[in-house]
Amino acid sequence: MFHHETVDAERFEQVIVQAIRQILERPDPERFLHWARSNIPGILGLSDDFLSDFEAHRLATLLGTVIWNATPQQGNGFRPLPIDPPDAEAACPCGSGLRYQDCCGNLGDMPILSTDLIWEILLDEISERSLREALSLNAIPGPLLAKIADRWLDEDRPGRAVALLEPLFSGSLADLGAAYEPALDILCDAYDRLDHWRKKLHFLDRVCAEGSRSLQAAAWQRRSTIHIDEGDFAQAQSAFTSALRCDPDNPSTALLEITLLAAQHNDRLARERARFWLHRFRRQGYRDESFMDFLERAVADPQEAMVNSHADALDPQLVDWHDWVGVVLGRPLPDYGLASARIESPGRDSTQMELFVAIEDDSSDADEPDASRTPAPDPTTVVPGLAVELRPSAALRRMEAMWRALYPGSKPLSTHLSLVEGADVWGEPGWLDYVLAHPEVTDSLDVLDDLATALYEHPESALPWVAHALMRPLLDRAWAILEQLLPPEDPRILPWSAPVNRPALRLLFRRYLSQVQEGEPKAAAFTLETLLRLNPQDNHGVRAELMNHYLRDGEDEQALILARRFPGDLLADLAYGEVLALYRLGREERARFVLNTAVRRLPRIPYYLTRKRIKQPRLNPLGITPGGDDQAWLYREAMRDVWEAEPGILAWLKRFSA
């Protein structure tokens, strides 16, 4: 009757919206039908369908009647007030001049338009006063309360949203179907705004236990997301499996799986699963839905797909940053110079200092005593002529001077990665406008260091896909600059004690952390080796992480070479890592000798390694105590599984360390 094939959905919705506005303005059926005959044909473009005026008016009258009959009327307690059909002998209201029984009354049953559909549009049109009246009459369909609550959340009124939605879930949850999923999500969002996390978890537990299968799936999805945010991927996987069991064809569950895999940087499997879900949903008839676009993007690049899918929820500044990163990636690498490092230190001749890599001179950072500082190896290693400083070009130096005047942050203290407590570079984001307009800032290692620090400080930077898409390109660019300047065969080094070198070394350390987070252990180890090659005094303590990597990878000879570079080290990883490597190589006599030395220096390690269960000691938030229980506990947490995997070694360790 309505020639649906000739009326697109957008025009049909426009008819309903304009019709509702007419009814709200003047709820008179005769006046409204006159409006319908005069305006609906033009809105729908019925003249394009080669309909006569008579046919167009007839169709408009019927459609107007259907809309009127479905529209809740405020004067009728927000219930519809249908138009009574005319008498059979009366003139047809469509204006044909025929009797009703010979015209529109001869068309059979009138089609019915859902009142819920009208309410969904009506909620955007009625006044706040009318909305309150409709709520007091319980006239609004339950699932649509989520739309009102969402609006209140946008207006920062989470308490009102909670008060509106909680009664929906106070009765039997088994009776609430998929239409109530938005209400569940928005109620959880409101709980988050109010910091009612216990209440939220109790609510989700109840839904998981008592809800309909569709609601259970939504609750398990929510719980999985919570665990992803906490970094507890085992629990996230368990919750995802429960969601999948409850509703195996739910597109939201498919998106959750890609999110879970991307958060763990398991991009290969994420691509495979995206292909699987695409094929499955296409067979079910899905084509142009937004989640299909996401899955197609995830097949190409899961991390990029995650950034794009969260763009609406992300800080707009990060979205701008993301677009900017795509521009700067293609920039050619800048030219840097190198000059002999001249490091001044009280009590030493400056010429002599050119021959040393001096770890103890951190005076330019004016650090306070720091209990967490890595124990330093012997600082008197002679490296004649090899210690150099980075020298940016004159153009880069001018740009860096302008940057220093714009950027409100300072450098992190010493080897720290974050700014001093209370510093807020995002509170004065004018510097970001400069960055977005000047991609050449990424030619400067000093500015790249500041940008990485600023991003690290952003509240949303912990999201794995944000770190991948925004931080990683900066770190990879710094790596490319340094690799071009000081390739592996170049013997020159960049001592940390030269302040100008610190941004580059800090960027390398950040790159290592990024690679670990993204599940790239071999690449991370190579970054550590490079950082240790460029800064042999190892102010960041990367020798410990590198030692553990070698041992986990079975590279025992490499572990011994590393241990010999730092004799007498007070890091448990070096001292006891050498013991483990020697034992695995069958050199037990040498292992016993090294163990004796290690036990004298760090006596608590064997006690913590050899016990199946042991209580965690109190940890010092300011750092570790060499030889203390805290150091022993942390080493156990990091490496006991590797020791335990070597047959007989824990019994041997217990016997010879007693």
MIKOL-766674 format. One record per residue (C-alpha): x, y, z. Coordinates in nm, 2 decimals, always signed. Layout:
% MIKOL-766674
(site (X; Y; Z))
...
//
This chain:
% MIKOL-766674
(site (+0.00; +0.00; +0.00))
(site (+0.28; +0.25; +0.09))
(site (+0.51; +0.14; -0.19))
(site (+0.80; +0.08; +0.06))
(site (+1.03; +0.02; -0.23))
(site (+0.99; +0.38; -0.34))
(site (+1.02; +0.54; +0.00))
(site (+1.37; +0.54; +0.16))
(site (+1.41; +0.51; +0.54))
(site (+1.56; +0.86; +0.58))
(site (+1.26; +1.03; +0.41))
(site (+1.01; +0.82; +0.60))
(site (+1.18; +0.92; +0.93))
(site (+1.17; +1.28; +0.83))
(site (+0.79; +1.25; +0.77))
(site (+0.74; +1.10; +1.12))
(site (+0.95; +1.37; +1.29))
(site (+0.77; +1.66; +1.11))
(site (+0.43; +1.50; +1.17))
(site (+0.51; +1.46; +1.54))
(site (+0.60; +1.83; +1.56))
(site (+0.27; +1.93; +1.39))
(site (+0.08; +1.71; +1.64))
(site (+0.26; +1.86; +1.94))
(site (+0.21; +2.21; +1.81))
(site (-0.17; +2.17; +1.76))
(site (-0.32; +1.83; +1.84))
(site (-0.62; +1.86; +1.61))
(site (-0.68; +1.56; +1.38))
(site (-0.85; +1.75; +1.09))
(site (-0.59; +2.01; +1.08))
(site (-0.32; +1.75; +1.10))
(site (-0.46; +1.55; +0.81))
(site (-0.48; +1.87; +0.60))
(site (-0.11; +1.92; +0.67))
(site (-0.04; +1.56; +0.58))
(site (-0.21; +1.59; +0.24))
(site (-0.03; +1.92; +0.17))
(site (+0.32; +1.82; +0.28))
(site (+0.39; +1.45; +0.30))
(site (+0.39; +1.39; -0.08))
(site (+0.67; +1.65; -0.12))
(site (+0.87; +1.51; +0.17))
(site (+0.85; +1.16; +0.03))
(site (+0.91; +1.27; -0.32))
(site (+0.60; +1.09; -0.44))
(site (+0.59; +1.30; -0.76))
(site (+0.91; +1.12; -0.86))
(site (+0.71; +0.80; -0.85))
(site (+0.47; +0.92; -1.13))
(site (+0.17; +0.91; -0.89))
(site (-0.13; +1.13; -0.98))
(site (-0.22; +1.41; -0.73))
(site (-0.52; +1.19; -0.63))
(site (-0.30; +0.89; -0.55))
(site (-0.04; +1.11; -0.37))
(site (-0.31; +1.27; -0.15))
(site (-0.47; +0.94; -0.08))
(site (-0.14; +0.79; +0.03))
(site (-0.06; +1.09; +0.24))
(site (-0.39; +1.08; +0.42))
(site (-0.35; +0.71; +0.50))
(site (+0.01; +0.76; +0.63))
(site (-0.09; +1.06; +0.83))
(site (-0.38; +0.87; +0.99))
(site (-0.14; +0.58; +1.08))
(site (+0.11; +0.83; +1.24))
(site (-0.17; +1.01; +1.44))
(site (-0.31; +0.68; +1.56))
(site (+0.03; +0.57; +1.70))
(site (+0.13; +0.91; +1.86))
(site (+0.09; +0.94; +2.24))
(site (-0.13; +1.25; +2.32))
(site (-0.04; +1.45; +2.63))
(site (-0.40; +1.54; +2.68))
(site (-0.49; +1.17; +2.69))
(site (-0.24; +1.07; +2.95))
(site (+0.03; +1.02; +2.69))
(site (-0.18; +0.74; +2.53))
(site (-0.27; +0.74; +2.16))
(site (-0.61; +0.88; +2.06))
(site (-0.70; +0.71; +1.73))
(site (-0.91; +0.87; +1.46))
(site (-1.25; +0.70; +1.43))
(site (-1.31; +0.59; +1.07))
(site (-1.58; +0.78; +0.89))
(site (-1.92; +0.64; +0.82))
(site (-1.94; +0.42; +0.51))
(site (-2.16; +0.67; +0.33))
(site (-1.96; +0.98; +0.43))
(site (-1.72; +1.16; +0.20))
(site (-1.37; +1.00; +0.21))
(site (-1.12; +1.22; +0.41))
(site (-0.86; +1.18; +0.14))
(site (-1.05; +1.44; -0.07))
(site (-1.13; +1.21; -0.36))
(site (-1.50; +1.30; -0.35))
(site (-1.60; +0.94; -0.33))
(site (-1.78; +0.77; -0.05))
(site (-1.55; +0.63; +0.22))
(site (-1.67; +0.27; +0.15))
(site (-1.58; +0.31; -0.21))
(site (-1.24; +0.47; -0.15))
(site (-1.00; +0.43; +0.14))
(site (-1.25; +0.22; +0.34))
(site (-1.22; -0.04; +0.06))
(site (-0.85; -0.09; +0.12))
(site (-0.87; -0.35; +0.40))
(site (-0.71; -0.32; +0.74))
(site (-0.50; -0.01; +0.82))
(site (-0.13; -0.08; +0.88))
(site (-0.01; -0.02; +1.24))
(site (+0.29; +0.19; +1.33))
(site (+0.47; +0.10; +1.66))
(site (+0.40; +0.35; +1.94))
(site (+0.75; +0.26; +2.07))
(site (+0.90; +0.40; +1.75))
(site (+0.70; +0.72; +1.79))
(site (+0.81; +0.75; +2.15))
(site (+1.18; +0.72; +2.04))
(site (+1.13; +1.03; +1.83))
(site (+0.89; +1.20; +2.07))
(site (+1.15; +1.20; +2.35))
(site (+1.37; +1.44; +2.15))
(site (+1.07; +1.67; +2.08))
(site (+0.88; +1.72; +2.41))
(site (+0.97; +1.97; +2.67))
(site (+1.13; +1.88; +3.00))
(site (+0.80; +1.95; +3.18))
(site (+0.61; +1.72; +2.95))
(site (+0.88; +1.46; +3.00))
(site (+0.85; +1.47; +3.38))
(site (+0.47; +1.43; +3.34))
(site (+0.51; +1.13; +3.11))
(site (+0.76; +0.97; +3.36))
(site (+0.52; +1.03; +3.65))
(site (+0.25; +0.84; +3.45))
(site (+0.49; +0.55; +3.36))
(site (+0.38; +0.62; +3.00))
(site (+0.73; +0.58; +2.84))
(site (+0.82; +0.22; +2.74))
(site (+1.08; +0.07; +2.97))
(site (+1.36; +0.01; +2.72))
(site (+1.34; +0.38; +2.60))
(site (+1.42; +0.51; +2.95))
(site (+1.78; +0.44; +2.86))
(site (+1.77; +0.72; +2.61))
(site (+1.66; +0.97; +2.88))
(site (+1.92; +0.84; +3.12))
(site (+2.19; +0.87; +2.85))
(site (+2.09; +1.24; +2.80))
(site (+2.11; +1.30; +3.17))
(site (+2.46; +1.14; +3.18))
(site (+2.56; +1.39; +2.91))
(site (+2.43; +1.66; +3.13))
(site (+2.64; +1.52; +3.42))
(site (+2.34; +1.41; +3.62))
(site (+2.43; +1.04; +3.69))
(site (+2.22; +1.03; +4.01))
(site (+1.90; +1.10; +3.81))
(site (+2.00; +0.84; +3.56))
(site (+2.05; +0.58; +3.84))
(site (+1.72; +0.67; +4.00))
(site (+1.54; +0.63; +3.66))
(site (+1.70; +0.30; +3.56))
(site (+1.73; +0.10; +3.88))
(site (+1.35; +0.03; +3.90))
(site (+1.37; -0.14; +3.56))
(site (+1.59; -0.41; +3.71))
(site (+1.42; -0.45; +4.05))
(site (+1.19; -0.73; +3.94))
(site (+1.24; -1.05; +3.75))
(site (+1.54; -1.01; +3.52))
(site (+1.45; -1.32; +3.32))
(site (+1.16; -1.12; +3.16))
(site (+1.39; -0.85; +3.02))
(site (+1.51; -0.91; +2.67))
(site (+1.77; -0.76; +2.44))
(site (+1.58; -0.43; +2.43))
(site (+1.71; -0.36; +2.78))
(site (+2.08; -0.40; +2.70))
(site (+2.13; -0.02; +2.65))
(site (+1.97; +0.04; +2.99))
(site (+2.21; -0.20; +3.15))
(site (+2.51; -0.03; +2.99))
(site (+2.40; +0.32; +3.08))
(site (+2.32; +0.22; +3.44))
(site (+2.67; +0.08; +3.47))
(site (+2.81; +0.40; +3.33))
(site (+2.61; +0.60; +3.58))
(site (+2.75; +0.39; +3.87))
(site (+3.10; +0.46; +3.74))
(site (+3.04; +0.83; +3.74))
(site (+2.92; +0.81; +4.10))
(site (+3.21; +0.58; +4.19))
(site (+2.96; +0.31; +4.30))
(site (+3.18; +0.03; +4.18))
(site (+3.06; -0.22; +4.45))
(site (+2.70; -0.15; +4.35))
(site (+2.79; -0.20; +3.98))
(site (+2.96; -0.53; +4.04))
(site (+2.68; -0.66; +4.26))
(site (+2.43; -0.56; +3.98))
(site (+2.64; -0.74; +3.72))
(site (+2.67; -1.05; +3.93))
(site (+2.29; -1.06; +3.97))
(site (+2.23; -1.01; +3.60))
(site (+2.48; -1.29; +3.52))
(site (+2.30; -1.52; +3.75))
(site (+1.93; -1.43; +3.69))
(site (+1.90; -1.24; +3.36))
(site (+1.77; -1.35; +3.03))
(site (+2.04; -1.49; +2.80))
(site (+2.07; -1.16; +2.61))
(site (+2.11; -0.96; +2.93))
(site (+2.35; -1.22; +3.07))
(site (+2.56; -1.18; +2.76))
(site (+2.56; -0.80; +2.80))
(site (+2.66; -0.83; +3.17))
(site (+2.94; -1.08; +3.09))
(site (+3.06; -0.84; +2.82))
(site (+3.07; -0.56; +3.07))
(site (+3.27; -0.77; +3.32))
(site (+3.52; -0.87; +3.05))
(site (+3.57; -0.51; +2.96))
(site (+3.63; -0.43; +3.33))
(site (+3.90; -0.70; +3.35))
(site (+4.06; -0.57; +3.03))
(site (+4.09; -0.22; +3.18))
(site (+4.25; -0.38; +3.49))
(site (+4.49; -0.58; +3.27))
(site (+4.35; -0.91; +3.41))
(site (+4.33; -1.09; +3.07))
(site (+4.27; -1.44; +3.22))
(site (+3.95; -1.31; +3.39))
(site (+3.86; -1.11; +3.08))
(site (+3.89; -1.42; +2.87))
(site (+3.67; -1.62; +3.11))
(site (+3.40; -1.35; +3.10))
(site (+3.42; -1.33; +2.73))
(site (+3.37; -1.71; +2.70))
(site (+3.06; -1.68; +2.92))
(site (+2.92; -1.40; +2.70))
(site (+2.98; -1.60; +2.39))
(site (+2.80; -1.90; +2.54))
(site (+2.50; -1.69; +2.63))
(site (+2.46; -1.52; +2.29))
(site (+2.70; -1.66; +2.02))
(site (+2.56; -1.44; +1.74))
(site (+2.58; -1.11; +1.92))
(site (+2.79; -0.86; +1.72))
(site (+2.89; -0.70; +2.05))
(site (+3.05; -1.02; +2.16))
(site (+3.25; -1.03; +1.84))
(site (+3.38; -0.68; +1.89))
(site (+3.47; -0.77; +2.25))
(site (+3.68; -1.06; +2.13))
(site (+3.88; -0.84; +1.89))
(site (+3.92; -0.58; +2.17))
(site (+4.05; -0.85; +2.41))
(site (+4.30; -0.98; +2.16))
(site (+4.41; -0.63; +2.06))
(site (+4.46; -0.54; +2.42))
(site (+4.70; -0.83; +2.45))
(site (+4.86; -0.73; +2.12))
(site (+4.77; -1.07; +1.97))
(site (+4.72; -0.90; +1.64))
(site (+4.76; -1.22; +1.43))
(site (+4.48; -1.40; +1.60))
(site (+4.27; -1.08; +1.61))
(site (+4.29; -1.06; +1.23))
(site (+4.19; -1.43; +1.20))
(site (+3.89; -1.39; +1.43))
(site (+3.78; -1.07; +1.25))
(site (+3.78; -1.27; +0.93))
(site (+3.58; -1.54; +1.09))
(site (+3.32; -1.30; +1.23))
(site (+3.29; -1.11; +0.90))
(site (+3.22; -1.44; +0.71))
(site (+2.96; -1.54; +0.98))
(site (+2.77; -1.21; +0.98))
(site (+2.77; -1.19; +0.60))
(site (+2.60; -1.52; +0.59))
(site (+2.34; -1.39; +0.84))
(site (+2.26; -1.10; +0.60))
(site (+2.46; -0.81; +0.76))
(site (+2.63; -0.58; +0.51))
(site (+2.66; -0.20; +0.59))
(site (+2.64; -0.20; +0.97))
(site (+2.91; -0.01; +1.16))
(site (+3.04; -0.32; +1.33))
(site (+3.10; -0.48; +0.99))
(site (+3.32; -0.18; +0.90))
(site (+3.51; -0.23; +1.23))
(site (+3.57; -0.60; +1.15))
(site (+3.70; -0.51; +0.80))
(site (+3.94; -0.26; +0.95))
(site (+4.05; -0.52; +1.22))
(site (+4.14; -0.76; +0.94))
(site (+4.39; -0.50; +0.82))
(site (+4.51; -0.36; +1.15))
(site (+4.34; -0.44; +1.48))
(site (+4.51; -0.16; +1.67))
(site (+4.42; +0.10; +1.42))
(site (+4.06; -0.04; +1.42))
(site (+4.04; +0.00; +1.79))
(site (+4.15; +0.37; +1.78))
(site (+3.90; +0.45; +1.51))
(site (+3.62; +0.27; +1.69))
(site (+3.69; +0.46; +2.01))
(site (+3.74; +0.80; +1.85))
(site (+3.41; +0.93; +1.97))
(site (+3.49; +0.85; +2.33))
(site (+3.85; +0.95; +2.32))
(site (+3.98; +1.29; +2.42))
(site (+3.96; +1.50; +2.09))
(site (+4.32; +1.61; +2.15))
(site (+4.43; +1.24; +2.11))
(site (+4.22; +1.21; +1.80))
(site (+4.39; +1.51; +1.65))
(site (+4.73; +1.36; +1.76))
(site (+4.64; +1.03; +1.59))
(site (+4.56; +1.21; +1.26))
(site (+4.89; +1.41; +1.30))
(site (+5.10; +1.10; +1.35))
(site (+4.99; +0.97; +1.01))
(site (+5.14; +1.29; +0.85))
(site (+5.48; +1.28; +1.03))
(site (+5.55; +0.91; +0.97))
(site (+5.66; +0.99; +0.62))
(site (+5.91; +1.27; +0.71))
(site (+6.27; +1.21; +0.61))
(site (+6.51; +1.15; +0.90))
(site (+6.70; +1.46; +1.02))
(site (+7.08; +1.50; +1.03))
(site (+7.24; +1.50; +1.37))
(site (+7.60; +1.57; +1.45))
(site (+7.82; +1.42; +1.72))
(site (+8.08; +1.59; +1.94))
(site (+8.32; +1.46; +2.20))
(site (+8.15; +1.45; +2.53))
(site (+8.29; +1.70; +2.78))
(site (+8.15; +1.62; +3.13))
(site (+8.23; +1.85; +3.41))
(site (+8.23; +1.71; +3.76))
(site (+8.35; +1.86; +4.09))
(site (+8.69; +1.73; +4.19))
(site (+8.79; +1.59; +3.86))
(site (+8.98; +1.74; +3.57))
(site (+8.74; +1.81; +3.28))
(site (+8.99; +1.68; +3.02))
(site (+9.02; +1.35; +3.21))
(site (+8.64; +1.32; +3.22))
(site (+8.64; +1.29; +2.84))
(site (+8.80; +0.95; +2.89))
(site (+8.53; +0.83; +3.14))
(site (+8.17; +0.74; +3.13))
(site (+8.07; +0.88; +3.46))
(site (+7.75; +0.74; +3.61))
(site (+7.78; +0.93; +3.94))
(site (+7.75; +1.27; +3.78))
(site (+7.37; +1.33; +3.78))
(site (+7.41; +1.68; +3.92))
(site (+7.23; +1.85; +3.63))
(site (+6.91; +1.68; +3.74))
(site (+6.95; +1.79; +4.10))
(site (+6.80; +1.46; +4.22))
(site (+6.72; +1.40; +4.58))
(site (+6.85; +1.07; +4.72))
(site (+6.65; +0.79; +4.56))
(site (+6.63; +0.45; +4.72))
(site (+6.52; +0.30; +4.39))
(site (+6.83; +0.39; +4.20))
(site (+7.00; +0.10; +4.04))
(site (+7.33; +0.00; +4.21))
(site (+7.60; +0.14; +3.99))
(site (+7.89; -0.06; +3.85))
(site (+8.25; +0.06; +3.87))
(site (+8.24; +0.42; +3.72))
(site (+8.61; +0.43; +3.61))
(site (+8.59; +0.23; +3.29))
(site (+8.82; +0.41; +3.04))
(site (+8.66; +0.47; +2.70))
(site (+8.91; +0.71; +2.53))
(site (+8.76; +0.91; +2.25))
(site (+8.44; +0.72; +2.23))
(site (+8.20; +0.92; +2.45))
(site (+8.01; +1.16; +2.24))
(site (+7.72; +1.41; +2.27))
(site (+7.43; +1.45; +2.03))
(site (+7.44; +1.78; +1.84))
(site (+7.12; +1.89; +1.66))
(site (+7.15; +2.12; +1.36))
(site (+7.12; +2.50; +1.39))
(site (+6.76; +2.49; +1.25))
(site (+6.67; +2.22; +1.51))
(site (+6.82; +2.42; +1.79))
(site (+6.61; +2.72; +1.69))
(site (+6.30; +2.51; +1.68))
(site (+6.38; +2.36; +2.02))
(site (+6.43; +2.70; +2.17))
(site (+6.08; +2.80; +2.05))
(site (+5.95; +2.47; +2.19))
(site (+6.09; +2.53; +2.53))
(site (+5.91; +2.86; +2.54))
(site (+5.57; +2.69; +2.46))
(site (+5.59; +2.36; +2.64))
(site (+5.48; +2.39; +3.01))
(site (+5.65; +2.07; +3.12))
(site (+6.00; +2.00; +3.24))
(site (+6.21; +1.68; +3.19))
(site (+6.14; +1.39; +3.43))
(site (+6.39; +1.36; +3.71))
(site (+6.69; +1.14; +3.64))
(site (+6.58; +0.81; +3.48))
(site (+6.22; +0.85; +3.57))
(site (+5.95; +0.85; +3.30))
(site (+5.68; +1.07; +3.46))
(site (+5.68; +1.43; +3.56))
(site (+5.71; +1.54; +3.92))
(site (+5.38; +1.51; +4.11))
(site (+5.13; +1.78; +4.04))
(site (+5.27; +1.87; +3.70))
(site (+4.99; +1.89; +3.43))
(site (+5.10; +1.96; +3.07))
(site (+4.75; +1.88; +2.95))
(site (+4.60; +2.16; +3.16))
(site (+4.78; +2.41; +2.92))
(site (+4.74; +2.23; +2.58))
(site (+4.84; +2.53; +2.37))
(site (+5.17; +2.35; +2.29))
(site (+4.97; +2.07; +2.11))
(site (+4.83; +2.33; +1.86))
(site (+5.19; +2.41; +1.77))
(site (+5.28; +2.04; +1.74))
(site (+4.99; +1.97; +1.51))
(site (+5.08; +2.26; +1.28))
(site (+5.46; +2.18; +1.28))
(site (+5.53; +1.81; +1.20))
(site (+5.90; +1.91; +1.19))
(site (+5.91; +1.89; +1.57))
(site (+5.95; +1.52; +1.53))
(site (+6.30; +1.58; +1.38))
(site (+6.41; +1.67; +1.74))
(site (+6.49; +1.39; +1.98))
(site (+6.45; +1.64; +2.26))
(site (+6.10; +1.73; +2.15))
(site (+6.01; +1.36; +2.09))
(site (+6.11; +1.30; +2.45))
(site (+5.88; +1.57; +2.57))
(site (+5.59; +1.44; +2.35))
(site (+5.64; +1.08; +2.48))
(site (+5.64; +1.21; +2.83))
(site (+5.32; +1.42; +2.77))
(site (+5.14; +1.13; +2.62))
(site (+5.25; +0.90; +2.91))
(site (+5.09; +1.15; +3.14))
(site (+4.76; +1.16; +2.96))
(site (+4.48; +0.96; +3.15))
(site (+4.39; +0.76; +2.84))
(site (+4.74; +0.67; +2.73))
(site (+4.72; +0.33; +2.92))
(site (+4.47; +0.20; +2.66))
(site (+4.68; -0.05; +2.46))
(site (+4.56; +0.07; +2.12))
(site (+4.63; +0.43; +2.21))
(site (+4.98; +0.35; +2.32))
(site (+5.03; +0.15; +1.99))
(site (+4.89; +0.41; +1.76))
(site (+5.02; +0.73; +1.92))
(site (+5.32; +0.65; +2.14))
(site (+5.49; +0.38; +1.93))
(site (+5.54; +0.59; +1.61))
(site (+5.73; +0.85; +1.81))
(site (+5.95; +0.59; +1.97))
(site (+6.01; +0.42; +1.64))
(site (+6.11; +0.75; +1.48))
(site (+6.36; +0.81; +1.76))
(site (+6.50; +0.46; +1.71))
(site (+6.54; +0.53; +1.33))
(site (+6.72; +0.85; +1.40))
(site (+6.97; +0.69; +1.64))
(site (+7.01; +0.38; +1.42))
(site (+7.11; +0.60; +1.13))
(site (+7.34; +0.81; +1.34))
(site (+7.51; +0.53; +1.54))
(site (+7.46; +0.19; +1.37))
(site (+7.56; -0.13; +1.55))
(site (+7.91; -0.13; +1.42))
(site (+7.99; +0.22; +1.54))
(site (+8.19; +0.20; +1.87))
(site (+8.09; +0.54; +2.00))
(site (+7.86; +0.57; +2.30))
(site (+7.61; +0.83; +2.44))
(site (+7.69; +0.85; +2.81))
(site (+7.39; +0.94; +3.03))
(site (+7.61; +1.18; +3.22))
(site (+7.60; +1.41; +2.92))
(site (+7.26; +1.58; +2.97))
(site (+7.20; +1.64; +2.60))
(site (+7.20; +1.26; +2.55))
(site (+6.93; +1.18; +2.80))
(site (+6.62; +1.24; +2.59))
(site (+6.75; +0.99; +2.33))
(site (+6.83; +0.73; +2.59))
(site (+6.50; +0.78; +2.77))
(site (+6.32; +0.72; +2.44))
(site (+6.50; +0.40; +2.38))
(site (+6.40; +0.28; +2.73))
(site (+6.04; +0.37; +2.65))
(site (+6.06; +0.18; +2.33))
(site (+6.17; -0.13; +2.51))
(site (+5.87; -0.10; +2.75))
(site (+5.64; -0.05; +2.45))
(site (+5.78; -0.37; +2.28))
(site (+5.73; -0.57; +2.60))
(site (+5.37; -0.45; +2.63))
(site (+5.30; -0.54; +2.27))
(site (+5.44; -0.89; +2.31))
(site (+5.77; -0.85; +2.11))
(site (+6.03; -1.00; +2.34))
(site (+6.31; -1.05; +2.09))
(site (+6.27; -0.70; +1.95))
(site (+6.26; -0.57; +2.31))
(site (+6.58; -0.75; +2.39))
(site (+6.75; -0.60; +2.09))
(site (+6.64; -0.25; +2.20))
(site (+6.79; -0.33; +2.55))
(site (+7.12; -0.44; +2.39))
(site (+7.13; -0.12; +2.19))
(site (+7.06; +0.09; +2.49))
(site (+7.33; -0.09; +2.69))
(site (+7.57; -0.05; +2.39))
(site (+7.51; +0.32; +2.37))
(site (+7.51; +0.38; +2.75))
(site (+7.74; +0.11; +2.90))
(site (+7.70; +0.24; +3.25))
(site (+7.34; +0.14; +3.23))
(site (+7.17; +0.41; +3.44))
(site (+6.83; +0.25; +3.36))
(site (+6.93; -0.09; +3.50))
(site (+6.84; -0.26; +3.18))
(site (+7.10; -0.53; +3.24))
(site (+6.86; -0.70; +3.48))
(site (+6.58; -0.72; +3.22))
(site (+6.83; -0.83; +2.96))
(site (+6.97; -1.10; +3.18))
(site (+6.62; -1.24; +3.25))
(site (+6.54; -1.23; +2.88))
(site (+6.85; -1.43; +2.80))
(site (+6.77; -1.69; +3.06))
(site (+6.41; -1.72; +2.96))
(site (+6.52; -1.77; +2.60))
(site (+6.79; -2.03; +2.69))
(site (+7.08; -1.80; +2.59))
(site (+7.30; -1.90; +2.88))
(site (+7.63; -1.80; +2.71))
(site (+7.49; -1.45; +2.65))
(site (+7.38; -1.44; +3.01))
(site (+7.74; -1.52; +3.12))
(site (+7.89; -1.25; +2.89))
(site (+7.65; -1.00; +3.04))
(site (+7.73; -1.10; +3.40))
(site (+8.10; -1.06; +3.34))
(site (+8.05; -0.70; +3.22))
(site (+7.91; -0.61; +3.57))
(site (+8.11; -0.81; +3.82))
(site (+8.00; -0.77; +4.18))
(site (+7.66; -0.63; +4.08))
(site (+7.41; -0.59; +4.36))
(site (+7.12; -0.66; +4.13))
(site (+6.97; -1.01; +4.21))
(site (+6.91; -1.07; +3.84))
(site (+7.28; -1.04; +3.76))
(site (+7.42; -1.22; +4.06))
(site (+7.18; -1.51; +4.06))
(site (+7.13; -1.51; +3.69))
(site (+7.50; -1.60; +3.65))
(site (+7.45; -1.90; +3.89))
(site (+7.15; -2.03; +3.69))
(site (+7.33; -2.00; +3.35))
(site (+7.64; -2.18; +3.48))
(site (+7.43; -2.46; +3.63))
(site (+7.24; -2.51; +3.31))
(site (+7.57; -2.52; +3.11))
(site (+7.68; -2.81; +3.34))
(site (+7.95; -2.60; +3.51))
(site (+7.84; -2.68; +3.87))
(site (+8.18; -2.61; +4.04))
(site (+8.19; -2.26; +3.90))
(site (+7.82; -2.22; +3.98))
(site (+7.89; -2.31; +4.34))
(site (+8.17; -2.05; +4.36))
(site (+7.96; -1.78; +4.21))
(site (+7.67; -1.88; +4.44))
(site (+7.89; -1.84; +4.75))
(site (+7.97; -1.48; +4.64))
(site (+7.61; -1.41; +4.56))
(site (+7.49; -1.54; +4.90))
(site (+7.74; -1.32; +5.08))
(site (+7.61; -1.02; +4.90))
(site (+7.24; -1.10; +4.87))
(site (+7.16; -1.38; +5.13))
(site (+6.78; -1.38; +5.12))
(site (+6.74; -1.48; +4.75))
(site (+6.78; -1.86; +4.80))
(site (+6.53; -1.86; +5.09))
(site (+6.26; -1.70; +4.88))
(site (+6.34; -1.90; +4.56))
(site (+6.33; -2.25; +4.72))
(site (+6.00; -2.23; +4.90))
(site (+5.68; -2.33; +4.72))
(site (+5.48; -2.07; +4.92))
(site (+5.59; -1.77; +5.11))
(site (+5.43; -1.46; +5.24))
(site (+5.50; -1.13; +5.07))
(site (+5.71; -0.90; +5.28))
(site (+5.63; -0.53; +5.32))
(site (+5.75; -0.35; +5.01))
(site (+5.91; +0.00; +5.02))
(site (+5.73; +0.23; +4.78))
(site (+6.06; +0.43; +4.75))
(site (+6.26; +0.14; +4.61))
(site (+6.43; -0.18; +4.71))
(site (+6.68; -0.27; +4.98))
(site (+6.98; -0.46; +4.83))
(site (+7.00; -0.78; +5.03))
(site (+6.66; -0.73; +5.18))
(site (+6.34; -0.94; +5.18))
(site (+6.17; -0.70; +4.94))
(site (+6.44; -0.75; +4.68))
(site (+6.43; -1.13; +4.73))
(site (+6.05; -1.13; +4.69))
(site (+6.06; -0.93; +4.37))
(site (+6.32; -1.15; +4.22))
(site (+6.11; -1.46; +4.31))
(site (+5.81; -1.31; +4.14))
(site (+6.01; -1.23; +3.83))
(site (+6.21; -1.55; +3.78))
(site (+6.10; -1.84; +4.01))
(site (+5.92; -2.01; +3.72))
(site (+6.25; -2.02; +3.52))
(site (+6.44; -2.17; +3.81))
(site (+6.16; -2.42; +3.88))
(site (+6.17; -2.54; +3.52))
(site (+6.54; -2.65; +3.56))
(site (+6.54; -3.01; +3.71))
(site (+6.71; -3.03; +4.04))
(site (+6.84; -2.68; +4.07))
(site (+6.61; -2.56; +4.36))
(site (+6.72; -2.86; +4.57))
(site (+7.08; -2.79; +4.47))
(site (+7.04; -2.42; +4.56))
(site (+6.89; -2.50; +4.90))
(site (+7.17; -2.75; +4.98))
(site (+7.46; -2.52; +4.89))
(site (+7.32; -2.19; +5.02))
(site (+7.23; -2.32; +5.37))
//
